[in-house]
Amino acid sequence: MAKVVVLGLPGEAGLWVADLDAGTVTPFQPPAGSPLEAASKLRAGGAAIIKGVNFSVAVKSADDAFSGHLDG
């Protein structure tokens, strides 16, 4: 099972790599000509790309998440 996730948020141009084993989140620039770059370009046009993730929710703060809030 993958323990690394590439993610992006609406209104935020850049992408991020979250390494769950290492406990890190790092800015990410997809390699030129790669499938990730192509997906990133689709995302910039408004597409949502979801693959290999079965739960994702954006909340206003970590406190909201730890309190169990689903929308912030």
N, C-alpha and C positions, 0 to 999 in steps of 0.2 A: 504494500500500500504506500502511496506517495505521502511523504511528510513535508512536502514543499508546495506552496501555493503562490501563483502569480495573481495579483489582484489590482484593480483600479476602481476608483470611486467617481461617480458623476461630479462634474465640475472641477475635477483634478486631472490635469493633463498627463501626469506621469503614472508609471506602473510601479508596483512594489513586489518584492519576493519575501514571503514569510517562510522561514525555515522552522518548523515546529520542534524538531529535535534540538536545534541550537537555541531556540527561543529568541530569534532575531527577525527583524523586518528591515529590509534594505531597498533603497531606490533601485529601479531596474530599467535598463534601456535594452530592448530586444535587439539581437544582432540583425544587421541589415540583410534583407533578402530572406529572412527566416519566416517560418509559418507564424511564429509569435509576433513578428513585426506586421505581417499581413492582418492578423487578428486585431492588433492594436490599432491599425488604420481603420478597420471596420468599426471598432469601438469609438474612435474619434468622430465617426459619422453617425453615432447614436445607437449602434447595435450593442446588444448584450450577448456576450459569449460565455457559456457555462459548460464546463466539461470536467468530469471527475470530482465534482463537489455536490454534496446533497443537502447542504444547509449553509445559508449565508444571510446575515441580516446586518444592515447598517444602523447604528444607534448613535445618539449624540455624544455619549461619554461611556467610559468603562463603568462608571458608577451605575448608569442606566442598565447596562448589560448585567452586572452583578446583582441588581435589584430585580431582574427578571423582565424588564420592559422590552417589548418587541419593537415598538416604534417610539422614536425619540423626539 
